[in-house]
Amino acid sequence: MVRRNYFYGMAIALYDYSRTRVTMKAFTSKLVDLTQKNADAIALQWAKDLKTNEKTYTYHEASEDKIILQAKDFYSNFQMMFFHESPYEYAEEIFEKYAEERYRDGIPLHEALYALILMRRHMWLYAEFQAMFNTEVEHRQAVGSLSRSILMFDYIIYVVARKFWKLMKLELLEIKNTQ
């Protein structure tokens, strides 16, 4: 009898876990879809913030169209990365390009990383503004989704920082070889 109750309890726990996972995935999909569908509006707000923020002074004179394109590319790649089987490998593939482009544009590493932080912030601000999280259950799901988003951004920031380091190392070698 005890053994049967144990298996019954395990079955219920597994059912609740899989139901929670499905609900979380649906909620996360809702957040990512909202971001994807409103990438233009979010990118525009992000660009305005980037061009006036004291922590991103190198961007102040940059073309707004070019900046907005960065955010739109980011948000569409973020959606694909979010649901990719291997999100870290996808981040490497896509965001090394982001790092290389920012490096070639002369954007300092700390500003390129802060621009990513602002992208995450604007994504969440937009979702909050749309009153996406109406109930307590949705708030709990938002916390789980936020955790996943933070993980994705951790991957992205690591990849970008590593690529900058490699590019700086190559540039130093080139300077050293020309002397």
FIKOLZA-1660 file (N, C-alpha, C; in steps of 0.1 Angstrom, whole numbers, plus 5000, padded with zeros to 4 digits):
% residues 179
   i   px   py   pz ch aa at
   1 5008 4988 5000  A  M  N
   1 5000 5000 5000  A  M CA
   1 5009 5013 5000  A  M  C
   2 5019 5013 5008  A  V  N
   2 5028 5024 5009  A  V CA
   2 5035 5026 4996  A  V  C
   3 5039 5015 4989  A  R  N
   3 5046 5016 4977  A  R CA
   3 5037 5022 4966  A  R  C
   4 5024 5017 4966  A  R  N
   4 5014 5022 4956  A  R CA
   4 5012 5037 4958  A  R  C
   5 5011 5042 4971  A  N  N
   5 5009 5056 4974  A  N CA
   5 5021 5064 4969  A  N  C
   6 5033 5058 4970  A  Y  N
   6 5045 5065 4966  A  Y CA
   6 5044 5067 4951  A  Y  C
   7 5041 5057 4943  A  F  N
   7 5040 5058 4929  A  F CA
   7 5029 5067 4925  A  F  C
   8 5018 5067 4932  A  Y  N
   8 5007 5076 4929  A  Y CA
   8 5011 5091 4931  A  Y  C
   9 5018 5093 4942  A  G  N
   9 5023 5106 4945  A  G CA
   9 5033 5111 4934  A  G  C
  10 5042 5102 4930  A  M  N
  10 5052 5105 4920  A  M CA
  10 5045 5109 4906  A  M  C
  11 5034 5101 4903  A  A  N
  11 5027 5104 4891  A  A CA
  11 5020 5117 4891  A  A  C
  12 5015 5121 4903  A  I  N
  12 5008 5134 4904  A  I CA
  12 5019 5145 4903  A  I  C
  13 5030 5143 4909  A  A  N
  13 5041 5153 4909  A  A CA
  13 5046 5155 4894  A  A  C
  14 5048 5144 4887  A  L  N
  14 5052 5145 4873  A  L CA
  14 5041 5152 4865  A  L  C
  15 5029 5149 4867  A  Y  N
  15 5018 5155 4860  A  Y CA
  15 5018 5170 4862  A  Y  C
  16 5019 5174 4875  A  D  N
  16 5020 5188 4879  A  D CA
  16 5032 5195 4872  A  D  C
  17 5043 5188 4873  A  Y  N
  17 5055 5194 4867  A  Y CA
  17 5054 5196 4852  A  Y  C
  18 5048 5186 4845  A  S  N
  18 5047 5188 4830  A  S CA
  18 5036 5198 4827  A  S  C
  19 5026 5199 4835  A  R  N
  19 5015 5209 4833  A  R CA
  19 5021 5223 4835  A  R  C
  20 5029 5225 4845  A  T  N
  20 5036 5237 4848  A  T CA
  20 5045 5241 4837  A  T  C
  21 5053 5231 4832  A  R  N
  21 5062 5234 4821  A  R CA
  21 5055 5238 4808  A  R  C
  22 5044 5232 4805  A  V  N
  22 5036 5236 4793  A  V CA
  22 5030 5250 4795  A  V  C
  23 5025 5253 4807  A  T  N
  23 5020 5266 4810  A  T CA
  23 5031 5276 4809  A  T  C
  24 5043 5273 4815  A  M  N
  24 5054 5282 4814  A  M CA
  24 5059 5285 4800  A  M  C
  25 5059 5274 4792  A  K  N
  25 5063 5275 4778  A  K CA
  25 5053 5284 4770  A  K  C
  26 5040 5282 4773  A  A  N
  26 5030 5291 4767  A  A CA
  26 5032 5305 4771  A  A  C
  27 5035 5308 4784  A  F  N
  27 5037 5321 4788  A  F CA
  27 5049 5327 4782  A  F  C
  28 5060 5320 4782  A  T  N
  28 5072 5325 4776  A  T CA
  28 5070 5327 4761  A  T  C
  29 5063 5319 4755  A  S  N
  29 5060 5321 4741  A  S CA
  29 5052 5334 4739  A  S  C
  30 5043 5337 4748  A  K  N
  30 5035 5349 4748  A  K CA
  30 5044 5361 4749  A  K  C
  31 5054 5361 4758  A  L  N
  31 5063 5372 4760  A  L CA
  31 5072 5374 4747  A  L  C
  32 5077 5363 4742  A  V  N
  32 5086 5364 4731  A  V CA
  32 5078 5368 4718  A  V  C
  33 5066 5363 4717  A  D  N
  33 5057 5367 4706  A  D CA
  33 5054 5382 4706  A  D  C
  34 5051 5387 4718  A  L  N
  34 5048 5401 4720  A  L CA
  34 5060 5409 4716  A  L  C
  35 5072 5405 4720  A  T  N
  35 5084 5412 4716  A  T CA
  35 5086 5412 4701  A  T  C
  36 5084 5400 4695  A  Q  N
  36 5086 5399 4681  A  Q CA
  36 5076 5407 4673  A  Q  C
  37 5064 5407 4677  A  K  N
  37 5053 5414 4670  A  K CA
  37 5055 5430 4671  A  K  C
  38 5061 5434 4682  A  N  N
  38 5062 5448 4685  A  N CA
  38 5077 5452 4685  A  N  C
  39 5085 5445 4677  A  A  N
  39 5099 5448 4677  A  A CA
  39 5102 5462 4672  A  A  C
  40 5094 5467 4663  A  D  N
  40 5096 5481 4658  A  D CA
  40 5094 5491 4669  A  D  C
  41 5083 5490 4677  A  A  N
  41 5080 5499 4687  A  A CA
  41 5091 5498 4699  A  A  C
  42 5094 5486 4702  A  I  N
  42 5104 5484 4713  A  I CA
  42 5118 5489 4708  A  I  C
  43 5121 5487 4696  A  A  N
  43 5134 5491 4691  A  A CA
  43 5135 5507 4690  A  A  C
  44 5124 5513 4687  A  L  N
  44 5124 5528 4686  A  L CA
  44 5126 5533 4700  A  L  C
  45 5119 5528 4710  A  Q  N
  45 5121 5533 4724  A  Q CA
  45 5135 5530 4729  A  Q  C
  46 5140 5519 4726  A  W  N
  46 5154 5515 4729  A  W CA
  46 5164 5525 4723  A  W  C
  47 5162 5528 4710  A  A  N
  47 5171 5537 4703  A  A CA
  47 5171 5551 4709  A  A  C
  48 5159 5556 4713  A  K  N
  48 5158 5569 4720  A  K CA
  48 5166 5569 4733  A  K  C
  49 5164 5558 4740  A  D  N
  49 5171 5557 4753  A  D CA
  49 5186 5556 4751  A  D  C
  50 5190 5548 4741  A  L  N
  50 5204 5546 4738  A  L CA
  50 5211 5559 4734  A  L  C
  51 5204 5567 4726  A  K  N
  51 5210 5580 4721  A  K CA
  51 5210 5591 4732  A  K  C
  52 5204 5589 4743  A  T  N
  52 5204 5600 4753  A  T CA
  52 5210 5595 4766  A  T  C
  53 5212 5582 4768  A  N  N
  53 5217 5576 4781  A  N CA
  53 5232 5580 4782  A  N  C
  54 5235 5585 4794  A  E  N
  54 5249 5589 4797  A  E CA
  54 5259 5577 4797  A  E  C
  55 5254 5565 4798  A  K  N
  55 5263 5553 4798  A  K CA
  55 5266 5548 4784  A  K  C
  56 5259 5554 4774  A  T  N
  56 5261 5550 4760  A  T CA
  56 5264 5562 4751  A  T  C
  57 5274 5570 4756  A  Y  N
  57 5277 5582 4749  A  Y CA
  57 5282 5580 4734  A  Y  C
  58 5288 5569 4731  A  T  N
  58 5293 5567 4718  A  T CA
  58 5282 5565 4708  A  T  C
  59 5270 5561 4712  A  Y  N
  59 5259 5560 4704  A  Y CA
  59 5252 5573 4701  A  Y  C
  60 5255 5583 4708  A  H  N
  60 5247 5596 4707  A  H CA
  60 5247 5602 4693  A  H  C
  61 5258 5600 4686  A  E  N
  61 5259 5606 4672  A  E CA
  61 5256 5596 4661  A  E  C
  62 5253 5583 4665  A  A  N
  62 5251 5573 4656  A  A CA
  62 5237 5575 4649  A  A  C
  63 5236 5569 4637  A  S  N
  63 5224 5570 4629  A  S CA
  63 5213 5562 4637  A  S  C
  64 5201 5569 4639  A  E  N
  64 5190 5562 4646  A  E CA
  64 5185 5550 4638  A  E  C
  65 5185 5551 4625  A  D  N
  65 5181 5539 4616  A  D CA
  65 5190 5527 4618  A  D  C
  66 5203 5530 4619  A  K  N
  66 5212 5519 4621  A  K CA
  66 5210 5513 4635  A  K  C
  67 5208 5521 4645  A  I  N
  67 5206 5516 4658  A  I CA
  67 5193 5508 4659  A  I  C
  68 5182 5513 4653  A  I  N
  68 5170 5506 4653  A  I CA
  68 5171 5492 4647  A  I  C
  69 5179 5492 4636  A  L  N
  69 5181 5479 4629  A  L CA
  69 5188 5469 4638  A  L  C
  70 5197 5474 4646  A  Q  N
  70 5204 5465 4656  A  Q CA
  70 5194 5458 4665  A  Q  C
  71 5185 5466 4670  A  A  N
  71 5175 5461 4680  A  A CA
  71 5166 5451 4673  A  A  C
  72 5161 5455 4661  A  K  N
  72 5152 5446 4654  A  K CA
  72 5159 5432 4651  A  K  C
  73 5171 5433 4647  A  D  N
  73 5179 5420 4644  A  D CA
  73 5180 5413 4658  A  D  C
  74 5183 5420 4668  A  F  N
  74 5185 5414 4681  A  F CA
  74 5172 5407 4685  A  F  C
  75 5161 5414 4685  A  Y  N
  75 5148 5408 4689  A  Y CA
  75 5144 5396 4681  A  Y  C
  76 5146 5396 4668  A  S  N
  76 5142 5384 4660  A  S CA
  76 5152 5372 4663  A  S  C
  77 5165 5375 4665  A  N  N
  77 5174 5364 4669  A  N CA
  77 5172 5359 4683  A  N  C
  78 5167 5368 4692  A  F  N
  78 5165 5364 4705  A  F CA
  78 5153 5354 4706  A  F  C
  79 5143 5356 4698  A  Q  N
  79 5132 5347 4697  A  Q CA
  79 5137 5333 4693  A  Q  C
  80 5145 5333 4682  A  M  N
  80 5150 5320 4677  A  M CA
  80 5159 5313 4688  A  M  C
  81 5167 5321 4695  A  M  N
  81 5176 5316 4705  A  M CA
  81 5168 5311 4717  A  M  C
  82 5157 5318 4720  A  F  N
  82 5149 5314 4732  A  F CA
  82 5144 5300 4731  A  F  C
  83 5140 5296 4719  A  F  N
  83 5134 5283 4717  A  F CA
  83 5143 5273 4710  A  F  C
  84 5156 5277 4708  A  H  N
  84 5165 5268 4701  A  H CA
  84 5169 5256 4711  A  H  C
  85 5172 5245 4705  A  E  N
  85 5176 5233 4712  A  E CA
  85 5189 5236 4720  A  E  C
  86 5198 5243 4714  A  S  N
  86 5211 5246 4720  A  S CA
  86 5212 5262 4720  A  S  C
  87 5206 5268 4730  A  P  N
  87 5206 5283 4730  A  P CA
  87 5220 5289 4731  A  P  C
  88 5230 5283 4738  A  Y  N
  88 5243 5288 4739  A  Y CA
  88 5250 5288 4725  A  Y  C
  89 5249 5277 4718  A  E  N
  89 5255 5276 4705  A  E CA
  89 5249 5286 4695  A  E  C
  90 5236 5288 4696  A  Y  N
  90 5230 5297 4688  A  Y CA
  90 5235 5312 4691  A  Y  C
  91 5236 5314 4704  A  A  N
  91 5241 5327 4708  A  A CA
  91 5255 5330 4703  A  A  C
  92 5263 5320 4703  A  E  N
  92 5277 5321 4697  A  E CA
  92 5276 5324 4683  A  E  C
  93 5268 5317 4676  A  E  N
  93 5267 5319 4661  A  E CA
  93 5262 5333 4657  A  E  C
  94 5252 5338 4664  A  I  N
  94 5246 5351 4661  A  I CA
  94 5253 5363 4667  A  I  C
  95 5256 5362 4680  A  F  N
  95 5260 5374 4687  A  F CA
  95 5275 5377 4687  A  F  C
  96 5282 5367 4681  A  E  N
  96 5296 5371 4678  A  E CA
  96 5296 5381 4667  A  E  C
  97 5287 5380 4658  A  K  N
  97 5285 5389 4647  A  K CA
  97 5282 5403 4653  A  K  C
  98 5272 5403 4662  A  Y  N
  98 5269 5416 4669  A  Y CA
  98 5281 5422 4675  A  Y  C
  99 5289 5414 4682  A  A  N
  99 5302 5419 4689  A  A CA
  99 5311 5424 4678  A  A  C
 100 5313 5417 4667  A  E  N
 100 5322 5422 4657  A  E CA
 100 5318 5435 4651  A  E  C
 101 5305 5436 4648  A  E  N
 101 5300 5448 4642  A  E CA
 101 5302 5460 4652  A  E  C
 102 5299 5458 4665  A  R  N
 102 5300 5469 4675  A  R CA
 102 5315 5473 4676  A  R  C
 103 5324 5463 4676  A  Y  N
 103 5338 5465 4677  A  Y CA
 103 5343 5473 4665  A  Y  C
 104 5339 5469 4653  A  R  N
 104 5342 5477 4640  A  R CA
 104 5337 5491 4640  A  R  C
 105 5325 5493 4647  A  D  N
 105 5319 5506 4648  A  D CA
 105 5326 5515 4658  A  D  C
 106 5335 5509 4666  A  G  N
 106 5342 5517 4676  A  G CA
 106 5335 5519 4689  A  G  C
 107 5325 5510 4691  A  I  N
 107 5317 5511 4703  A  I CA
 107 5325 5503 4714  A  I  C
 108 5328 5510 4725  A  P  N
 108 5335 5504 4736  A  P CA
 108 5327 5492 4742  A  P  C
 109 5334 5482 4747  A  L  N
 109 5328 5470 4752  A  L CA
 109 5317 5473 4763  A  L  C
 110 5320 5482 4772  A  H  N
 110 5310 5485 4783  A  H CA
 110 5298 5491 4777  A  H  C
 111 5299 5498 4766  A  E  N
 111 5287 5504 4760  A  E CA
 111 5279 5493 4752  A  E  C
 112 5286 5485 4745  A  A  N
 112 5279 5474 4738  A  A CA
 112 5272 5465 4747  A  A  C
 113 5278 5462 4759  A  L  N
 113 5271 5454 4769  A  L CA
 113 5259 5461 4775  A  L  C
 114 5261 5474 4778  A  Y  N
 114 5250 5482 4784  A  Y CA
 114 5238 5483 4774  A  Y  C
 115 5241 5484 4761  A  A  N
 115 5231 5484 4751  A  A CA
 115 5223 5471 4751  A  A  C
 116 5229 5460 4754  A  L  N
 116 5222 5447 4755  A  L CA
 116 5213 5447 4768  A  L  C
 117 5218 5453 4778  A  I  N
 117 5211 5454 4791  A  I CA
 117 5198 5462 4788  A  I  C
 118 5200 5473 4781  A  L  N
 118 5188 5482 4778  A  L CA
 118 5179 5475 4769  A  L  C
 119 5183 5466 4760  A  M  N
 119 5174 5458 4751  A  M CA
 119 5165 5449 4760  A  M  C
 120 5171 5443 4769  A  R  N
 120 5164 5434 4778  A  R CA
 120 5154 5442 4786  A  R  C
 121 5158 5453 4791  A  R  N
 121 5150 5462 4800  A  R CA
 121 5138 5467 4791  A  R  C
 122 5140 5471 4779  A  H  N
 122 5129 5476 4771  A  H CA
 122 5119 5465 4767  A  H  C
 123 5124 5453 4765  A  M  N
 123 5116 5442 4762  A  M CA
 123 5106 5440 4774  A  M  C
 124 5111 5440 4786  A  W  N
 124 5103 5438 4798  A  W CA
 124 5094 5450 4801  A  W  C
 125 5099 5462 4799  A  L  N
 125 5091 5474 4801  A  L CA
 125 5079 5474 4792  A  L  C
 126 5081 5470 4779  A  Y  N
 126 5070 5469 4770  A  Y CA
 126 5059 5459 4774  A  Y  C
 127 5064 5448 4778  A  A  N
 127 5055 5437 4783  A  A CA
 127 5047 5442 4795  A  A  C
 128 5053 5448 4804  A  E  N
 128 5046 5454 4816  A  E CA
 128 5036 5464 4812  A  E  C
 129 5040 5473 4803  A  F  N
 129 5032 5484 4798  A  F CA
 129 5019 5478 4791  A  F  C
 130 5020 5467 4785  A  Q  N
 130 5009 5461 4778  A  Q CA
 130 5000 5453 4788  A  Q  C
 131 5003 5454 4801  A  A  N
 131 4996 5447 4811  A  A CA
 131 4995 5432 4808  A  A  C
 132 5006 5427 4805  A  M  N
 132 5007 5413 4801  A  M CA
 132 5005 5403 4813  A  M  C
 133 5008 5408 4825  A  F  N
 133 5008 5400 4837  A  F CA
 133 4996 5405 4845  A  F  C
 134 4985 5399 4843  A  N  N
 134 4973 5404 4850  A  N CA
 134 4970 5397 4863  A  N  C
 135 4974 5384 4864  A  T  N
 135 4970 5377 4876  A  T CA
 135 4983 5373 4884  A  T  C
 136 4981 5368 4896  A  E  N
 136 4992 5363 4904  A  E CA
 136 4999 5352 4897  A  E  C
 137 4991 5343 4891  A  V  N
 137 4997 5331 4884  A  V CA
 137 5006 5337 4872  A  V  C
 138 5001 5346 4865  A  E  N
 138 5009 5352 4854  A  E CA
 138 5022 5359 4860  A  E  C
 139 5021 5365 4871  A  H  N
 139 5033 5371 4878  A  H CA
 139 5043 5360 4881  A  H  C
 140 5038 5349 4886  A  R  N
 140 5048 5338 4889  A  R CA
 140 5054 5333 4876  A  R  C
 141 5046 5332 4866  A  Q  N
 141 5051 5327 4853  A  Q CA
 141 5061 5337 4848  A  Q  C
 142 5058 5350 4850  A  A  N
 142 5067 5361 4845  A  A CA
 142 5081 5359 4852  A  A  C
 143 5081 5356 4865  A  V  N
 143 5094 5354 4872  A  V CA
 143 5101 5343 4865  A  V  C
 144 5095 5332 4862  A  G  N
 144 5102 5320 4855  A  G CA
 144 5106 5324 4842  A  G  C
 145 5098 5332 4835  A  S  N
 145 5102 5337 4821  A  S CA
 145 5114 5346 4822  A  S  C
 146 5114 5355 4833  A  L  N
 146 5125 5364 4835  A  L CA
 146 5137 5357 4837  A  L  C
 147 5137 5346 4845  A  S  N
 147 5149 5338 4848  A  S CA
 147 5154 5332 4835  A  S  C
 148 5146 5327 4826  A  R  N
 148 5150 5322 4813  A  R CA
 148 5156 5333 4805  A  R  C
 149 5150 5345 4805  A  S  N
 149 5155 5356 4797  A  S CA
 149 5169 5360 4802  A  S  C
 150 5170 5361 4815  A  I  N
 150 5183 5364 4821  A  I CA
 150 5194 5354 4817  A  I  C
 151 5191 5342 4817  A  L  N
 151 5200 5331 4812  A  L CA
 151 5204 5334 4798  A  L  C
 152 5194 5337 4789  A  M  N
 152 5198 5340 4775  A  M CA
 152 5207 5352 4774  A  M  C
 153 5204 5362 4782  A  F  N
 153 5212 5374 4781  A  F CA
 153 5226 5372 4787  A  F  C
 154 5227 5363 4797  A  D  N
 154 5240 5359 4802  A  D CA
 154 5248 5353 4791  A  D  C
 155 5242 5344 4784  A  Y  N
 155 5249 5337 4772  A  Y CA
 155 5254 5348 4763  A  Y  C
 156 5245 5357 4759  A  I  N
 156 5248 5367 4749  A  I CA
 156 5259 5376 4754  A  I  C
 157 5259 5381 4766  A  I  N
 157 5269 5390 4771  A  I CA
 157 5282 5383 4772  A  I  C
 158 5283 5370 4776  A  Y  N
 158 5295 5363 4776  A  Y CA
 158 5301 5362 4762  A  Y  C
 159 5293 5358 4752  A  V  N
 159 5298 5357 4739  A  V CA
 159 5303 5370 4733  A  V  C
 160 5296 5381 4736  A  V  N
 160 5300 5394 4731  A  V CA
 160 5313 5398 4737  A  V  C
 161 5314 5396 4750  A  A  N
 161 5327 5400 4757  A  A CA
 161 5338 5392 4752  A  A  C
 162 5336 5379 4750  A  R  N
 162 5347 5370 4746  A  R CA
 162 5351 5374 4732  A  R  C
 163 5342 5377 4723  A  K  N
 163 5345 5381 4709  A  K CA
 163 5353 5395 4709  A  K  C
 164 5349 5404 4717  A  F  N
 164 5356 5417 4718  A  F CA
 164 5370 5414 4722  A  F  C
 165 5372 5405 4732  A  W  N
 165 5386 5402 4737  A  W CA
 165 5394 5397 4726  A  W  C
 166 5388 5387 4718  A  K  N
 166 5396 5381 4707  A  K CA
 166 5399 5392 4696  A  K  C
 167 5390 5401 4693  A  L  N
 167 5393 5411 4683  A  L CA
 167 5403 5421 4688  A  L  C
 168 5403 5424 4701  A  M  N
 168 5413 5433 4707  A  M CA
 168 5427 5427 4706  A  M  C
 169 5427 5414 4709  A  K  N
 169 5440 5406 4709  A  K CA
 169 5445 5406 4695  A  K  C
 170 5437 5404 4685  A  L  N
 170 5441 5404 4671  A  L CA
 170 5447 5417 4667  A  L  C
 171 5440 5428 4671  A  E  N
 171 5444 5441 4668  A  E CA
 171 5458 5444 4674  A  E  C
 172 5460 5440 4686  A  L  N
 172 5472 5442 4693  A  L CA
 172 5484 5434 4686  A  L  C
 173 5481 5422 4682  A  L  N
 173 5491 5415 4674  A  L CA
 173 5494 5421 4661  A  L  C
 174 5484 5427 4654  A  E  N
 174 5487 5434 4642  A  E CA
 174 5496 5446 4644  A  E  C
 175 5493 5453 4655  A  I  N
 175 5501 5465 4658  A  I CA
 175 5515 5461 4661  A  I  C
 176 5516 5451 4669  A  K  N
 176 5530 5446 4673  A  K CA
 176 5538 5441 4661  A  K  C
 177 5531 5434 4651  A  N  N
 177 5538 5429 4639  A  N CA
 177 5542 5440 4630  A  N  C
 178 5535 5452 4630  A  T  N
 178 5539 5463 4621  A  T CA
 178 5550 5472 4627  A  T  C
 179 5553 5470 4639  A  Q  N
 179 5564 5478 4646  A  Q CA
 179 5577 5473 4643  A  Q  C
% end
